[in-house]
Amino acid sequence: MSSNNYVPKPIDTSDVIIPEELNSLMEQIARNVHEVWAKGRIDDGWTYGAERNDAEKKHPCLVNYDELPESEKDYDRRTAMGTLKLILKLGWRLEKME
């Protein structure tokens, strides 16, 4: 199969509303998304660099989540939000265990 014929078909979650009480969970997921991404990069030999340089494996986002620009945090938040919306769309219920 040629990759030129690939047409992504994500599940439509546009009708899903995330309850406000899940906002802190969404932020925790976003933070962890960054941690997983950063660990993978570091494991692959990448290090921090003020500018991205693929040849030298340098990346400016290899910093603590709190130090990321808002645009990068928003990327991770969208990933987290999409994950939560999909979970709810598929009929799962989230419940915090005390």
PECORDA-V921060 format. One record per residue. N is the residue number from 1. OMEGA is omega in whole degrees, -180 to 180 (none if undefined). D_LAST is the distance of its C-alpha to the last C-alpha in Angstrom with 2 decimals. Layout:
# PECORDA-V921060
N;OMEGA;D_LAST / N;OMEGA;D_LAST
This chain:
# PECORDA-V921060
1;179;48.31 / 2;179;48.99 / 3;178;46.16 / 4;-179;48.38 / 5;-177;47.59 / 6;176;43.81 / 7;-180;42.28 / 8;-180;38.49 / 9;179;36.89 / 10;176;33.25 / 11;-179;31.38 / 12;179;31.80 / 13;-176;28.52 / 14;-180;30.33 / 15;-177;29.31 / 16;177;25.55 / 17;178;23.88 / 18;177;20.62 / 19;-176;18.44 / 20;-179;18.22 / 21;177;14.43 / 22;-179;14.79 / 23;180;17.22 / 24;176;15.04 / 25;179;14.06 / 26;180;17.82 / 27;177;18.75 / 28;178;16.63 / 29;180;18.30 / 30;178;21.61 / 31;-179;21.35 / 32;175;20.71 / 33;179;23.58 / 34;-179;25.80 / 35;179;24.77 / 36;179;25.56 / 37;-177;28.80 / 38;179;29.84 / 39;178;29.27 / 40;178;31.37 / 41;-179;34.08 / 42;178;34.18 / 43;179;34.30 / 44;175;37.23 / 45;179;39.07 / 46;175;38.33 / 47;179;38.23 / 48;171;37.89 / 49;-178;40.95 / 50;176;41.66 / 51;179;42.94 / 52;178;42.04 / 53;-177;44.60 / 54;-179;44.09 / 55;-179;47.09 / 56;-179;45.80 / 57;177;42.13 / 58;-179;41.16 / 59;-179;38.43 / 60;-179;37.51 / 61;176;33.84 / 62;179;33.15 / 63;175;31.43 / 64;-179;27.97 / 65;-179;26.16 / 66;-179;26.57 / 67;-180;30.32 / 68;170;30.75 / 69;-179;32.84 / 70;-180;31.05 / 71;178;32.88 / 72;176;31.24 / 73;180;27.73 / 74;176;28.50 / 75;180;29.53 / 76;178;26.19 / 77;178;24.41 / 78;177;26.65 / 79;179;25.74 / 80;-180;22.00 / 81;179;22.73 / 82;179;24.98 / 83;179;22.45 / 84;179;19.84 / 85;179;22.74 / 86;179;23.96 / 87;-180;20.71 / 88;179;20.71 / 89;-179;24.48 / 90;174;24.31 / 91;179;22.29 / 92;177;18.83 / 93;177;15.76 / 94;-179;12.81 / 95;179;9.37 / 96;177;6.22 / 97;-178;3.78 / 98;none;0.00
